[in-house]
Amino acid sequence: MKYVLDTHTHTIYSGHAYTTWLENIKEAANIGIKVLATTDHGPSMPGGPHLFYFNNLRVLPRKLYGVLHLKGCEANIIDINGRLDIPEMTQKKLDIIIASLHDVCMKSGSRDENTQTLLNVMDNRNIDIIGHSGNPAFPIWEEAVVKKAKEEDILIEINNGSFGSRSGSEENCTKIAELCKKYEVNIVLGSDAHTCFQIGRFPKAEEILKAVNIPDELIMNTDEFKIVKYLKKKGKLSDINLD
């Protein structure tokens, strides 16, 4: 399967990634990625960028080397109410927002508490993707989260980076993928690239999708226009004309 989209990538401004935005764009072009989202960590991540960084992403070109660029953030969920570490004013300036739980930004609670946190964050209409929801450090009731994603039309990420950094993710992600298939919830593969050489590579995530036999129509990465249509339906990307 040829994938043309990567919605989860980091630059040196995340504080623990190692390539620049321009290096990422060039590598995306080299390997045939048509749409690349830059989603650096929100400011509550140690070493993360200041809010000014996200507010000023408008200065980056929309398209370069044939790659459509989405200006985004992997925002940190910071409490059980689903609050993010970027304010609504900043959220509305971005093309795409991943909401993720990280143990350096919020302590894990019980399965019920972690689930309620994700349910609450999905009430935020600015959120597009729930990041690495298979993280074993934050156990959840997967079915409740997937059903809420269906209700709110939010994408569930299968995070390829988790299989190297979050031991135990494979079983959880398989279960989540099965539930997405059952409830017809759209899945997006994210490399979680922290160097340009990880961009557009989803080998372990792809194995899970094949094992579960996810239909192509539920995978956002197969067509460059799927993500654009999805975001435009939410009132974003007003500067992009699909006609």
C-alpha positions as CSV (number, residue, x, y, z in Angstrom):
1,M,0.0,0.0,0.0
2,K,1.3,3.5,-0.9
3,Y,0.7,6.1,1.7
4,V,0.9,9.8,0.8
5,L,0.1,11.4,4.1
6,D,1.9,11.8,7.4
7,T,0.0,13.7,10.1
8,H,2.5,13.3,13.0
9,T,6.0,14.7,12.7
10,H,8.3,16.8,14.9
11,T,11.2,19.2,14.3
12,I,14.0,20.4,16.4
13,Y,11.6,22.8,18.1
14,S,10.0,19.9,20.0
15,G,13.2,19.8,22.0
16,H,14.0,16.2,21.5
17,A,13.8,15.8,17.8
18,Y,16.7,16.2,15.5
19,T,15.8,17.6,12.0
20,T,14.5,20.9,10.8
21,W,11.2,21.7,9.1
22,L,13.0,22.2,5.8
23,E,14.8,18.8,6.1
24,N,11.4,17.2,6.9
25,I,9.7,18.7,3.8
26,K,12.6,17.7,1.5
27,E,12.5,14.1,2.8
28,A,8.8,13.9,2.4
29,A,9.1,15.1,-1.2
30,N,11.9,12.5,-1.8
31,I,9.7,9.6,-0.7
32,G,6.5,10.6,-2.4
33,I,4.6,12.0,0.6
34,K,2.0,14.5,-0.7
35,V,0.7,16.0,2.5
36,L,2.9,16.5,5.6
37,A,1.8,17.9,9.0
38,T,4.3,19.5,11.3
39,T,3.0,18.8,14.8
40,D,5.6,19.8,17.3
41,H,4.8,19.2,21.0
42,G,2.8,21.8,22.9
43,P,4.7,24.1,25.4
44,S,4.1,22.0,28.5
45,M,6.4,19.3,27.1
46,P,9.9,19.8,28.6
47,G,11.9,21.6,25.9
48,G,8.8,22.3,23.9
49,P,8.3,25.6,22.0
50,H,6.8,28.8,23.2
51,L,3.2,29.6,22.1
52,F,4.7,32.3,19.8
53,Y,6.0,29.4,17.7
54,F,2.5,28.0,17.0
55,N,1.0,31.5,16.5
56,N,3.6,32.3,13.9
57,L,3.4,29.1,11.8
58,R,1.4,31.1,9.2
59,V,4.8,32.4,7.8
60,L,5.6,28.9,6.5
61,P,4.7,28.2,2.8
62,R,1.5,26.2,2.2
63,K,3.3,24.1,-0.4
64,L,7.0,23.4,-1.1
65,Y,8.7,20.8,-3.3
66,G,5.3,19.5,-4.2
67,V,4.4,18.8,-0.6
68,L,1.2,20.3,0.9
69,H,2.1,21.5,4.4
70,L,-0.3,21.4,7.4
71,K,0.6,23.6,10.3
72,G,-0.3,21.9,13.5
73,C,0.5,20.8,17.0
74,E,0.6,17.7,19.1
75,A,-1.1,19.4,22.1
76,N,-0.7,17.9,25.5
77,I,-3.8,17.0,27.5
78,I,-3.2,18.5,30.9
79,D,-6.2,17.5,33.1
80,I,-9.1,15.1,33.3
81,N,-11.4,17.9,31.9
82,G,-9.5,17.6,28.6
83,R,-7.8,20.9,28.7
84,L,-4.9,21.4,26.3
85,D,-1.7,23.3,26.8
86,I,-2.4,25.6,23.9
87,P,-5.3,28.1,24.3
88,E,-8.3,28.3,22.1
89,M,-7.0,31.4,20.3
90,T,-3.9,29.4,19.2
91,Q,-6.0,26.2,18.4
92,K,-8.1,28.2,15.9
93,K,-5.0,29.3,14.0
94,L,-3.8,25.8,13.3
95,D,-4.7,23.5,10.4
96,I,-4.5,20.3,12.4
97,I,-4.4,19.3,16.1
98,I,-3.4,16.0,17.7
99,A,-4.4,15.7,21.4
100,S,-2.1,13.3,23.3
101,L,-1.5,12.1,26.8
102,H,2.2,12.2,27.9
103,D,3.2,11.1,31.4
104,V,5.6,14.1,31.8
105,C,2.6,16.5,31.3
106,M,-0.2,14.6,33.1
107,K,-0.1,11.6,35.5
108,S,-2.0,8.6,34.4
109,G,-5.1,7.8,36.4
110,S,-7.4,4.8,36.6
111,R,-8.8,3.2,33.4
112,D,-12.0,5.1,34.1
113,E,-10.2,8.4,34.7
114,N,-8.0,8.1,31.5
115,T,-11.1,7.2,29.5
116,Q,-13.0,10.2,30.8
117,T,-10.1,12.4,30.0
118,L,-10.2,11.4,26.3
119,L,-14.0,11.6,26.2
120,N,-13.8,15.2,27.5
121,V,-11.1,16.3,25.1
122,M,-13.1,15.0,22.2
123,D,-15.8,17.6,23.1
124,N,-13.3,20.2,21.7
125,R,-14.2,20.8,18.1
126,N,-10.7,22.0,17.4
127,I,-9.3,18.5,17.9
128,D,-8.8,16.4,14.8
129,I,-6.8,13.4,16.0
130,I,-6.4,11.4,19.3
131,G,-2.7,10.5,19.4
132,H,-1.2,7.2,20.4
133,S,-4.3,6.1,22.3
134,G,-2.9,2.6,22.6
135,N,-0.2,3.8,25.0
136,P,-0.1,1.2,27.9
137,A,0.9,4.0,30.3
138,F,-2.6,5.3,30.0
139,P,-5.0,2.4,30.0
140,I,-8.5,3.2,28.7
141,W,-11.8,1.5,27.9
142,E,-11.1,1.4,24.2
143,E,-14.6,0.9,23.0
144,A,-15.9,4.0,24.7
145,V,-13.1,6.1,23.2
146,V,-13.7,4.7,19.7
147,K,-17.5,5.2,19.9
148,K,-17.0,8.8,21.0
149,A,-14.6,9.4,18.1
150,K,-17.3,8.1,15.7
151,E,-19.8,10.4,17.3
152,E,-17.6,13.5,17.1
153,D,-15.9,12.6,13.8
154,I,-12.4,12.5,15.2
155,L,-9.6,10.5,13.8
156,I,-7.9,7.7,15.8
157,E,-4.2,7.5,15.3
158,I,-2.2,4.3,15.0
159,N,1.2,5.6,16.0
160,N,4.1,3.8,14.4
161,G,6.6,5.3,16.8
162,S,4.8,3.7,19.8
163,F,6.0,0.3,18.8
164,G,9.6,1.3,19.6
165,S,9.0,3.6,22.6
166,R,5.9,2.4,24.3
167,S,6.2,-1.3,25.2
168,G,2.9,-3.1,25.0
169,S,1.3,-0.9,22.4
170,E,0.8,-3.5,19.8
171,E,-1.9,-5.4,21.6
172,N,-3.8,-2.2,22.5
173,C,-3.5,-0.8,19.0
174,T,-4.7,-4.0,17.5
175,K,-7.8,-3.9,19.7
176,I,-8.4,-0.2,18.8
177,A,-8.0,-1.0,15.1
178,E,-10.6,-3.8,15.4
179,L,-13.0,-1.4,17.1
180,C,-12.4,1.2,14.4
181,K,-13.3,-1.4,11.8
182,K,-16.4,-2.4,13.8
183,Y,-17.7,1.1,14.2
184,E,-16.4,2.5,10.9
185,V,-14.1,5.1,12.5
186,N,-11.4,6.7,10.4
187,I,-7.9,5.7,11.2
188,V,-4.8,7.8,10.5
189,L,-1.3,6.4,10.5
190,G,1.3,8.7,12.2
191,S,5.0,8.1,12.0
192,D,5.7,10.3,15.1
193,A,8.9,11.1,13.3
194,H,11.6,12.7,15.4
195,T,14.0,12.7,12.5
196,C,13.3,13.2,8.8
197,F,14.2,9.6,8.1
198,Q,11.2,8.3,9.9
199,I,8.7,10.4,8.0
200,G,6.2,8.4,6.0
201,R,7.4,5.1,7.4
202,F,4.6,3.0,9.1
203,P,5.8,-0.6,8.9
204,K,4.5,-1.9,12.3
205,A,1.3,0.1,12.1
206,E,0.7,-1.2,8.6
207,E,1.1,-4.8,9.9
208,I,-1.7,-4.2,12.4
209,L,-4.0,-2.8,9.7
210,K,-3.4,-5.8,7.5
211,A,-3.9,-8.2,10.3
212,V,-7.2,-6.6,11.2
213,N,-8.1,-6.2,7.5
214,I,-9.0,-2.5,7.8
215,P,-10.8,-1.4,4.5
216,D,-8.9,1.2,2.6
217,E,-11.8,3.7,2.9
218,L,-11.2,4.0,6.6
219,I,-7.4,4.8,6.2
220,M,-6.8,8.5,5.7
221,N,-3.3,8.1,4.4
222,T,-4.2,6.5,1.1
223,D,-5.3,9.6,-0.7
224,E,-4.0,13.1,-0.3
225,F,-7.5,14.6,-0.6
226,K,-9.0,12.7,2.2
227,I,-7.4,14.8,5.0
228,V,-8.0,18.0,3.1
229,K,-11.7,17.3,2.7
230,Y,-11.9,16.2,6.3
231,L,-10.3,19.4,7.6
232,K,-12.3,21.6,5.2
233,K,-15.5,20.1,6.5
234,K,-14.5,21.3,10.0
235,G,-14.0,24.8,8.7
236,K,-10.2,24.6,8.3
237,L,-7.9,25.1,5.2
238,S,-10.1,27.9,3.8
239,D,-7.1,28.9,1.6
240,I,-7.2,25.5,-0.3
241,N,-9.5,25.2,-3.3
242,L,-10.3,21.6,-4.3
243,D,-12.1,22.7,-7.5
